[in-house]
Structures are given as structure tokens and as C-alpha cells.
């Protein structure tokens, strides 16, 4: 799962991006996925929280209802890039 570089075009250049995944952050696969997103979105800062940033990168290893996964964090699905790569934006409360 490589985060797609076309997602960069949706993000402001100097923004902090949150991160949401179904991979455990303490597993090697989860860390590799997270670092891949950090690399793909550089120079933007990517944090491991989906609960504070306006924009959130989703990186999922299994198909699921991405809109519902984002909604649990008050996020709206902006774009599904395929292969578990999605982009969310925080909804107004």
C-alpha cells in the first residue's frame, strides 16, 4: 500500500495532516505504512492522530466502508484513490 502522490494536489502546502489506518501502529506493517505516507506527503507534517487535523490521510489494508470509518472521527470522505488509500476532511460540528 503506497500512498498515492496525487493526494498531494488536494492538500495545502503548509498543512498538518492526520493519519487513520486499520494497521496497528506498533506492528512493522503499520509503521511502514505510516512512514510511507509521511514520505509521500512531505514536506507536510503527518501526525498519528485522526482527531485534530483538518485533513486526514487514510491508509487501509482491507476494503471497508471508508466513509463510515471517517465519520467515526467526524471526517468526510473527500477522495478514494483505490487500494485502501483515501483522503478525509474534518466536518464542521
C-alpha positions as CSV (number, residue, x, y, z in Angstrom):
1,X,0.0,0.0,0.0
2,X,1.8,3.1,-1.2
3,X,0.1,6.4,-0.5
4,X,-0.5,8.0,-3.9
5,X,1.2,11.2,-4.8
6,X,-1.9,12.6,-6.5
7,X,-3.3,13.1,-3.0
8,X,-0.8,15.9,-2.6
9,X,-2.7,18.0,-5.0
10,X,-5.7,18.1,-2.6
11,X,-3.7,19.3,0.3
12,X,-2.5,22.8,1.2
13,X,1.3,23.0,1.2
14,X,1.8,24.1,4.8
15,X,-0.8,21.9,6.5
16,X,-0.6,19.3,9.2
17,X,-2.2,16.0,8.0
18,X,-3.7,13.5,10.4
19,X,-3.5,9.7,9.8
20,X,-6.0,6.9,10.0
21,X,-5.3,3.3,9.4
22,X,-6.5,-0.2,10.2
23,X,-2.9,-1.4,10.8
24,X,-1.6,-1.4,14.3
25,X,0.9,1.4,14.9
26,X,3.2,-0.9,16.9
27,X,3.4,-3.5,14.2
28,X,6.1,-3.4,11.5
29,X,3.5,-3.2,8.7
30,X,1.7,-0.3,10.5
31,X,5.0,1.6,10.9
32,X,6.0,1.0,7.3
33,X,2.6,2.3,6.1
34,X,2.8,5.4,8.3
35,X,6.3,6.3,7.2
36,X,5.3,5.8,3.6
37,X,2.6,8.3,4.0
38,X,5.0,10.7,5.7
39,X,7.4,10.4,2.8
40,X,4.6,10.8,0.1
41,X,3.2,13.9,1.7
42,X,6.4,15.7,2.6
43,X,7.1,18.5,3.4
44,X,3.7,18.4,5.2
45,X,3.8,17.1,8.8
46,X,1.8,13.9,9.3
47,X,0.6,13.1,12.8
48,X,-0.6,9.8,14.0
49,X,-4.0,11.2,15.1
50,X,-7.1,11.4,13.1
51,X,-8.9,13.6,15.7
52,X,-7.4,17.0,15.4
53,X,-6.2,17.9,11.8
54,X,-8.4,19.4,9.2
55,X,-7.1,16.9,6.6
56,X,-6.5,13.2,7.3
57,X,-4.8,10.6,5.1
58,X,-6.4,7.1,5.3
59,X,-4.3,4.1,4.6
60,X,-6.2,0.8,4.9
61,X,-5.0,-2.8,4.3
62,X,-8.6,-4.2,3.8
63,X,-11.6,-3.0,2.0
64,X,-14.2,-1.4,4.3
65,X,-16.7,1.4,4.4
66,X,-14.2,4.3,4.4
67,X,-16.9,6.9,4.8
68,X,-18.1,5.3,8.0
69,X,-14.5,4.9,9.3
70,X,-14.0,8.6,8.8
71,X,-17.4,9.5,10.2
72,X,-16.4,7.9,13.5
73,X,-13.7,10.7,13.7
74,X,-16.0,13.5,12.3
75,X,-14.4,13.3,8.9
76,X,-15.9,13.4,5.5
77,X,-14.5,11.3,2.7
78,X,-13.0,13.6,0.0
79,X,-11.5,11.1,-2.4
80,X,-11.0,7.4,-2.7
81,X,-7.8,6.8,-4.6
82,X,-8.2,3.0,-4.7
83,X,-6.3,0.2,-2.9
84,X,-7.2,1.5,0.6
85,X,-5.8,5.0,0.0
86,X,-8.3,7.7,0.9
87,X,-8.4,11.4,1.9
88,X,-10.7,12.8,4.5
89,X,-11.5,16.4,5.7
90,X,-12.9,17.4,9.0
91,X,-16.6,18.1,9.1
92,X,-17.9,21.2,10.8
93,X,-19.6,20.2,14.1
